[in-house]
Each structure stands twice: as C-alpha cells, then as structure tokens.
C-alpha cells in the first residue's frame, strides 16, 4: 500500500532490458507487482512512490530468470500479502532452484500463495459493498480489477503430447480493467496460450494498451492478435542487442506496421526508458517516459510526454537490420 494516492490508476513499466517488471498502483493505493527483474530498481521506485512496506499482490508470470530473478530479494525486504505464480511441475520437475527458493520463502513468511491454472479475478481495492436492499454484499461495478489467465491443465497436456511444451507456455497473462479502460500484459505467452483462451472466449474485448508477449517475438506477437485486440499503444520490453535478439524479423515487421498506423504507437523500453501510464476515473490516459537505462533508477521528476510524433523507437531501422541479418 502506498502512503499517497490520488484517485487515479497508475502503471509503471520498468526499463529492465530484455525482461519484464511492472508496478500497478490502484486509485486507493493498493500495490501490485508483476515480475521482479532488477530488484534494487524496483524497490527504489516503490520507496519513491511512498510504499509502506507491503505489496498487496505479487504476480510471477513464469519461471524464467528474466521474469522472477529479483523475487527472493523483494520477498526478503518487503511484506507480500498475496502471490500468484505459475505452476512449474509438469515435465520440468520443480523448476529452477532459485524459483523453488522463492516459493518457499513466500510461504514461510505467511504469504498466501496461489498456483494459477486457468482463470482468476482479483479486485485491487475494496470491491464488496453492502446491498441497499439488505441482501448479500455486492461487487462495486466501479472498482478496478485484474483478470489472471494461466495455463490450464488441458493446454499443458496437449502441448506435452505434441512435444512442443516449453516454459513460456506457463506464462500468466493479466488484463487490468477500470471503468472502460483495458490493458493486457502478456508475459511470455505463446500463440498456443492465446488460442486456448480464445476458445474459452476470455480475450474478446479490445484493449487500450498491450504489453506485447515474449519481448515482441513472432511466437507471441502475431499480427492477427494485435489486430483483434486493437490497442492504441504497444509496449515492448526488450533490447534487440540482447542475447536472444528480440524482436525478431517477423515481430519487428508486425510492430513496424502497427506503429505506422494513424493514432497508434509501438515503443520499446530500451529506447524510451521506463514508462508511466496514468488513467483517470473518466478514462483519460496520459503516458510519460523517463529515459533511464536498465541499470539506472527511475527519476520520477524527469518524466517527459511519450509523443507518437517523436517515437524514440525507430522500427524501420530495426526491421532493416533484421532483414540484413536474416
């Protein structure tokens, strides 16, 4: 919980290289953290935001280092009330040692740990209201909520049988909703994850912001998905010079195409630095970026408007580079 809050919804998408870390602060100051790379940078941001020492909800999308590597440090320094994590048994045994250590640490300190399979919903602020008619409490329709979509056992079984199952398929996707605003953060979800939830009709709504899957790779960022979700902003957490060279050629082409469309913008955190989205109760959205490198802390006083007319990411140059080396 933050000591200060202004009635708006805030999302901080940190520049952490080819990795993911996000912080959500609700209109009433509830704090949700999604993935935990570069924990010192994360803790400094939480401190600057006025965190009182407690994270209400920690979400670890899947057991890859670029998504959970700072989890043990965060859990050692902050109180975490609830954690949602991807299941990790299946054919991968019990996951990496550091991941198992994180789960053990969370349970030892009394965190309510949930291994997500399928769908869950979590309300950021107190959502239950007394029924004026004297019946059971009802959910406040104006309360923000987070929908969590994890790999189902059926999906995992199908992928195992086809011998194509990998750790990215364990990714938890999140959809943040408040009033008419929608934002999806896709972790490292692969096209099979998307298609399975399509079958369940869980991802039919359009969204305003999409944090692209798997750092803009072709396996997570298909054009058909972008077209159906119809966001206004795409945020890509990646560094093309990293060891996996993402976004790849197909992903870069999709992102370049999207960025060329009217009133659309795709930006990479390698170029923009960390990004701060503010959503008001009326649905007004503003974006600012800080220009920080992954190793630098976020200076909250140094934010500049994220202007589509001056996009810090040159998608055409990246696409040409990928074509030259394909």
DRENGU-772643 format. One record per residue (C-alpha): x, y, z; residue number from 1. Coordinates in Angstrom, 1 decimal, always signed. Layout:
N
east X&north Y&up Z&nr NUM
...
END
This chain:
326
east +0.0&north +0.0&up +0.0&nr 1
east +1.3&north +3.5&up -0.9&nr 2
east +1.1&north +6.2&up +1.7&nr 3
east +0.0&north +8.7&up -1.1&nr 4
east -2.6&north +8.1&up -3.8&nr 5
east -4.6&north +10.5&up -6.0&nr 6
east -7.7&north +8.5&up -7.1&nr 7
east -6.1&north +7.6&up -10.4&nr 8
east -4.8&north +4.3&up -11.7&nr 9
east -1.1&north +4.2&up -12.3&nr 10
east +1.0&north +1.6&up -14.2&nr 11
east +4.8&north +1.8&up -14.2&nr 12
east +6.5&north -0.4&up -16.9&nr 13
east +10.2&north -0.5&up -15.9&nr 14
east +13.1&north -0.5&up -18.3&nr 15
east +15.0&north -3.6&up -17.3&nr 16
east +16.5&north -4.8&up -20.5&nr 17
east +15.0&north -7.8&up -22.2&nr 18
east +12.9&north -8.7&up -19.2&nr 19
east +9.7&north -7.6&up -17.5&nr 20
east +8.8&north -5.7&up -14.3&nr 21
east +5.6&north -3.7&up -13.8&nr 22
east +4.1&north -1.9&up -10.8&nr 23
east +0.4&north -1.1&up -10.6&nr 24
east -0.9&north +1.4&up -8.1&nr 25
east -4.7&north +1.5&up -7.7&nr 26
east -6.8&north +4.6&up -7.1&nr 27
east -6.8&north +3.8&up -3.4&nr 28
east -3.1&north +3.0&up -3.2&nr 29
east -3.1&north -0.8&up -3.5&nr 30
east +0.2&north -2.1&up -5.0&nr 31
east +0.5&north -5.0&up -7.4&nr 32
east +3.9&north -6.0&up -8.8&nr 33
east +4.2&north -8.2&up -11.9&nr 34
east +7.6&north -9.9&up -12.3&nr 35
east +10.7&north -8.8&up -10.4&nr 36
east +13.8&north -8.2&up -12.5&nr 37
east +16.4&north -5.7&up -11.1&nr 38
east +15.1&north -5.7&up -7.6&nr 39
east +17.1&north -2.7&up -6.4&nr 40
east +15.5&north -0.6&up -9.1&nr 41
east +12.1&north -1.9&up -8.3&nr 42
east +12.5&north -1.3&up -4.5&nr 43
east +13.7&north +2.2&up -5.1&nr 44
east +10.7&north +3.0&up -7.3&nr 45
east +8.3&north +1.6&up -4.6&nr 46
east +10.1&north +3.7&up -2.0&nr 47
east +9.8&north +6.8&up -4.1&nr 48
east +6.1&north +6.1&up -4.6&nr 49
east +5.6&north +6.0&up -0.8&nr 50
east +5.2&north +2.3&up -0.2&nr 51
east +4.6&north +1.5&up +3.4&nr 52
east +6.4&north -1.8&up +3.2&nr 53
east +3.6&north -4.1&up +1.9&nr 54
east +2.9&north -5.3&up -1.6&nr 55
east -0.7&north -6.5&up -1.7&nr 56
east -0.2&north -8.8&up -4.7&nr 57
east +2.9&north -10.2&up -6.4&nr 58
east +2.5&north -12.0&up -9.7&nr 59
east +5.3&north -14.1&up -11.2&nr 60
east +4.3&north -14.9&up -14.7&nr 61
east +6.6&north -17.9&up -15.2&nr 62
east +9.9&north -19.4&up -14.0&nr 63
east +12.3&north -17.8&up -16.4&nr 64
east +15.1&north -15.7&up -14.9&nr 65
east +14.2&north -12.5&up -16.8&nr 66
east +10.8&north -12.5&up -15.0&nr 67
east +11.5&north -13.7&up -11.5&nr 68
east +15.2&north -13.3&up -10.8&nr 69
east +14.7&north -10.5&up -8.2&nr 70
east +11.9&north -12.2&up -6.4&nr 71
east +13.9&north -13.5&up -3.5&nr 72
east +15.4&north -10.1&up -2.9&nr 73
east +12.0&north -8.4&up -3.0&nr 74
east +10.5&north -11.1&up -0.7&nr 75
east +13.3&north -10.6&up +1.8&nr 76
east +12.8&north -6.9&up +2.0&nr 77
east +9.1&north -6.4&up +1.7&nr 78
east +5.9&north -7.9&up +3.1&nr 79
east +3.9&north -9.6&up +0.4&nr 80
east +0.3&north -10.4&up +1.3&nr 81
east -0.7&north -12.5&up -1.7&nr 82
east +1.3&north -14.1&up -4.6&nr 83
east +0.1&north -15.7&up -7.7&nr 84
east +2.6&north -17.9&up -9.5&nr 85
east +2.7&north -20.2&up -12.5&nr 86
east +2.6&north -23.9&up -11.8&nr 87
east +6.0&north -25.4&up -12.5&nr 88
east +5.9&north -29.2&up -12.0&nr 89
east +4.8&north -31.0&up -15.3&nr 90
east +7.8&north -32.2&up -17.3&nr 91
east +10.2&north -29.5&up -15.9&nr 92
east +10.3&north -31.1&up -12.4&nr 93
east +10.2&north -28.4&up -9.7&nr 94
east +11.7&north -25.6&up -11.7&nr 95
east +14.9&north -23.7&up -11.1&nr 96
east +16.4&north -23.8&up -7.6&nr 97
east +16.0&north -20.0&up -7.2&nr 98
east +12.3&north -20.3&up -8.2&nr 99
east +11.7&north -23.0&up -5.6&nr 100
east +13.5&north -21.0&up -3.0&nr 101
east +11.2&north -18.0&up -3.8&nr 102
east +8.1&north -20.1&up -3.3&nr 103
east +9.4&north -21.5&up -0.1&nr 104
east +10.3&north -18.0&up +1.2&nr 105
east +6.9&north -16.6&up +0.4&nr 106
east +5.1&north -19.5&up +2.2&nr 107
east +7.5&north -19.2&up +5.2&nr 108
east +6.6&north -15.6&up +5.7&nr 109
east +2.9&north -16.2&up +5.6&nr 110
east +2.2&north -15.0&up +2.0&nr 111
east -1.0&north -16.5&up +0.6&nr 112
east +0.5&north -18.3&up -2.5&nr 113
east -1.8&north -19.4&up -5.4&nr 114
east -0.6&north -21.6&up -8.2&nr 115
east -2.8&north -20.5&up -11.1&nr 116
east -4.4&north -22.8&up -13.6&nr 117
east -7.0&north -21.2&up -15.8&nr 118
east -8.8&north -18.1&up -14.8&nr 119
east -8.9&north -15.9&up -11.7&nr 120
east -10.1&north -12.4&up -10.9&nr 121
east -8.6&north -10.1&up -8.2&nr 122
east -10.1&north -6.8&up -7.1&nr 123
east -7.5&north -4.1&up -6.4&nr 124
east -9.5&north -2.1&up -3.9&nr 125
east -12.3&north -3.0&up -1.5&nr 126
east -14.9&north -4.1&up -4.0&nr 127
east -17.7&north -5.5&up -1.8&nr 128
east -20.5&north -3.1&up -0.9&nr 129
east -23.5&north -3.6&up +1.3&nr 130
east -26.7&north -4.3&up -0.6&nr 131
east -29.1&north -1.4&up +0.0&nr 132
east -31.9&north -3.9&up -0.1&nr 133
east -30.3&north -5.8&up +2.8&nr 134
east -29.2&north -8.8&up +0.8&nr 135
east -25.7&north -10.2&up +0.4&nr 136
east -22.8&north -7.8&up -0.3&nr 137
east -22.5&north -6.9&up -4.0&nr 138
east -19.4&north -6.1&up -6.1&nr 139
east -18.8&north -2.4&up -6.7&nr 140
east -19.0&north -2.0&up -10.5&nr 141
east -16.6&north +0.9&up -10.4&nr 142
east -13.8&north -1.0&up -8.6&nr 143
east -10.7&north -1.8&up -10.7&nr 144
east -9.9&north -5.4&up -11.1&nr 145
east -7.2&north -7.7&up -12.5&nr 146
east -8.0&north -10.8&up -14.5&nr 147
east -5.4&north -13.5&up -14.4&nr 148
east -5.2&north -16.1&up -17.2&nr 149
east -2.9&north -19.0&up -16.5&nr 150
east -2.1&north -22.2&up -18.4&nr 151
east -4.8&north -24.8&up -17.9&nr 152
east -4.0&north -28.4&up -17.3&nr 153
east -5.7&north -29.3&up -20.6&nr 154
east -3.4&north -26.9&up -22.5&nr 155
east -0.3&north -28.2&up -20.9&nr 156
east -1.4&north -31.8&up -21.6&nr 157
east -2.0&north -31.0&up -25.3&nr 158
east +1.4&north -29.4&up -25.6&nr 159
east +3.2&north -32.2&up -23.8&nr 160
east +1.6&north -34.8&up -26.1&nr 161
east +2.6&north -32.8&up -29.1&nr 162
east +6.2&north -32.5&up -27.7&nr 163
east +6.2&north -28.7&up -28.1&nr 164
east +5.7&north -27.6&up -24.4&nr 165
east +8.2&north -25.1&up -23.0&nr 166
east +8.5&north -22.8&up -20.0&nr 167
east +7.0&north -19.9&up -21.9&nr 168
east +3.7&north -21.8&up -22.2&nr 169
east +3.4&north -21.5&up -18.4&nr 170
east +3.0&north -17.7&up -18.6&nr 171
east +0.3&north -15.9&up -16.7&nr 172
east -1.4&north -13.2&up -18.8&nr 173
east -3.1&north -10.3&up -17.0&nr 174
east -5.9&north -8.0&up -18.0&nr 175
east -6.3&north -4.8&up -16.0&nr 176
east -9.7&north -3.2&up -16.1&nr 177
east -11.2&north +0.0&up -14.7&nr 178
east -14.3&north +1.6&up -15.9&nr 179
east -13.9&north +1.3&up -19.7&nr 180
east -10.1&north +1.0&up -19.7&nr 181
east -8.4&north -2.3&up -20.5&nr 182
east -4.7&north -3.2&up -20.6&nr 183
east -3.2&north -6.6&up -21.3&nr 184
east +0.2&north -7.7&up -20.1&nr 185
east +1.1&north -11.0&up -21.8&nr 186
east +4.3&north -12.1&up -20.1&nr 187
east +5.9&north -14.6&up -22.5&nr 188
east +2.7&north -16.3&up -23.6&nr 189
east +3.0&north -18.1&up -26.9&nr 190
east +0.4&north -18.4&up -29.7&nr 191
east -0.9&north -21.6&up -28.2&nr 192
east -1.8&north -19.7&up -25.0&nr 193
east -3.7&north -17.1&up -26.9&nr 194
east -5.6&north -19.6&up -29.0&nr 195
east -6.6&north -21.6&up -25.9&nr 196
east -8.2&north -18.6&up -24.2&nr 197
east -9.8&north -17.6&up -27.5&nr 198
east -11.6&north -21.0&up -27.4&nr 199
east -12.9&north -20.1&up -23.9&nr 200
east -13.9&north -16.6&up -25.2&nr 201
east -11.8&north -14.9&up -22.5&nr 202
east -9.9&north -12.4&up -24.7&nr 203
east -12.6&north -11.0&up -26.9&nr 204
east -12.7&north -7.5&up -25.5&nr 205
east -10.4&north -4.9&up -27.2&nr 206
east -7.8&north -3.2&up -25.1&nr 207
east -6.2&north +0.3&up -25.0&nr 208
east -2.7&north -0.8&up -24.1&nr 209
east -0.9&north -4.1&up -24.9&nr 210
east +2.4&north -5.1&up -23.3&nr 211
east +3.5&north -7.4&up -26.0&nr 212
east +4.2&north -11.1&up -25.4&nr 213
east +7.7&north -12.5&up -25.3&nr 214
east +9.6&north -9.3&up -25.9&nr 215
east +8.0&north -8.8&up -29.4&nr 216
east +8.8&north -12.3&up -30.8&nr 217
east +6.8&north -13.8&up -33.6&nr 218
east +5.6&north -16.6&up -31.4&nr 219
east +3.9&north -14.2&up -29.0&nr 220
east +3.2&north -11.1&up -31.1&nr 221
east +1.2&north -12.2&up -34.1&nr 222
east -0.4&north -9.6&up -36.3&nr 223
east -3.8&north -11.3&up -36.1&nr 224
east -3.7&north -10.9&up -32.3&nr 225
east -2.7&north -7.2&up -32.4&nr 226
east -5.4&north -6.6&up -35.0&nr 227
east -8.1&north -8.2&up -32.9&nr 228
east -7.2&north -6.5&up -29.6&nr 229
east -6.9&north -3.2&up -31.5&nr 230
east -4.8&north -1.3&up -28.8&nr 231
east -3.6&north +2.3&up -29.2&nr 232
east -0.2&north +1.6&up -27.6&nr 233
east +2.1&north -1.4&up -27.7&nr 234
east +4.8&north -1.5&up -25.1&nr 235
east +7.7&north -3.9&up -25.9&nr 236
east +10.1&north -4.8&up -23.1&nr 237
east +13.2&north -5.8&up -24.9&nr 238
east +16.7&north -4.9&up -26.0&nr 239
east +17.4&north -6.0&up -29.6&nr 240
east +21.1&north -6.3&up -28.9&nr 241
east +20.4&north -8.9&up -26.2&nr 242
east +21.4&north -12.5&up -26.5&nr 243
east +18.0&north -13.6&up -27.9&nr 244
east +17.9&north -10.7&up -30.4&nr 245
east +14.2&north -9.9&up -29.9&nr 246
east +12.1&north -8.6&up -31.5&nr 247
east +12.9&north -11.0&up -34.3&nr 248
east +12.3&north -10.3&up -38.0&nr 249
east +8.6&north -11.2&up -38.1&nr 250
east +7.9&north -9.5&up -34.7&nr 251
east +9.7&north -6.3&up -35.9&nr 252
east +7.7&north -6.3&up -39.1&nr 253
east +4.4&north -6.5&up -37.1&nr 254
east +5.5&north -3.8&up -34.7&nr 255
east +6.6&north -1.5&up -37.5&nr 256
east +3.3&north -2.0&up -39.4&nr 257
east +1.4&north -1.2&up -36.2&nr 258
east +3.5&north +1.9&up -35.5&nr 259
east +2.9&north +3.3&up -39.0&nr 260
east -0.9&north +3.3&up -38.5&nr 261
east -2.8&north +6.5&up -37.6&nr 262
east -3.1&north +7.2&up -33.9&nr 263
east -1.1&north +4.1&up -33.0&nr 264
east +2.3&north +3.8&up -31.3&nr 265
east +4.7&north +0.9&up -30.6&nr 266
east +7.6&north +1.7&up -28.3&nr 267
east +10.5&north -0.3&up -26.9&nr 268
east +11.6&north +0.3&up -23.3&nr 269
east +15.2&north +0.0&up -24.5&nr 270
east +14.7&north +3.4&up -26.2&nr 271
east +12.1&north +5.1&up -24.0&nr 272
east +13.3&north +4.0&up -20.6&nr 273
east +10.6&north +3.2&up -18.0&nr 274
east +7.0&north +4.3&up -18.9&nr 275
east +4.3&north +5.6&up -16.6&nr 276
east +0.7&north +5.4&up -17.6&nr 277
east -2.0&north +7.3&up -15.7&nr 278
east -5.7&north +6.6&up -16.1&nr 279
east -8.3&north +8.9&up -14.6&nr 280
east -11.8&north +7.8&up -13.5&nr 281
east -13.2&north +9.4&up -16.7&nr 282
east -10.8&north +7.2&up -18.8&nr 283
east -8.3&north +9.8&up -19.8&nr 284
east -4.9&north +8.3&up -20.4&nr 285
east -1.5&north +10.0&up -20.3&nr 286
east +1.9&north +8.5&up -20.8&nr 287
east +5.3&north +9.7&up -19.8&nr 288
east +8.8&north +8.1&up -20.1&nr 289
east +11.9&north +8.7&up -18.2&nr 290
east +14.8&north +7.7&up -20.5&nr 291
east +16.5&north +5.6&up -17.9&nr 292
east +18.9&north +2.7&up -18.7&nr 293
east +18.1&north -0.7&up -17.1&nr 294
east +20.8&north -0.2&up -14.5&nr 295
east +19.6&north +3.3&up -13.5&nr 296
east +16.9&north +4.1&up -11.0&nr 297
east +13.7&north +5.9&up -12.2&nr 298
east +13.8&north +9.7&up -11.5&nr 299
east +10.1&north +10.4&up -11.1&nr 300
east +10.7&north +14.1&up -11.6&nr 301
east +12.3&north +13.6&up -15.0&nr 302
east +9.3&north +12.3&up -16.9&nr 303
east +8.6&north +13.5&up -20.5&nr 304
east +5.4&north +13.0&up -22.5&nr 305
east +5.5&north +9.9&up -24.7&nr 306
east +4.7&north +11.5&up -28.0&nr 307
east +3.7&north +9.4&up -31.0&nr 308
east +5.1&north +12.1&up -33.3&nr 309
east +8.6&north +11.7&up -31.7&nr 310
east +8.7&north +7.9&up -31.0&nr 311
east +12.1&north +7.1&up -29.6&nr 312
east +12.0&north +3.7&up -31.2&nr 313
east +12.9&north +3.5&up -34.9&nr 314
east +11.1&north +0.4&up -36.1&nr 315
east +12.2&north +0.8&up -39.7&nr 316
east +15.8&north +0.8&up -38.8&nr 317
east +15.3&north -2.3&up -36.6&nr 318
east +13.4&north -4.0&up -39.4&nr 319
east +16.1&north -3.3&up -41.9&nr 320
east +18.7&north -4.6&up -39.6&nr 321
east +16.8&north -7.8&up -39.0&nr 322
east +16.3&north -8.3&up -42.8&nr 323
east +20.0&north -7.7&up -43.4&nr 324
east +21.0&north -10.4&up -40.9&nr 325
east +18.2&north -12.9&up -41.7&nr 326
END
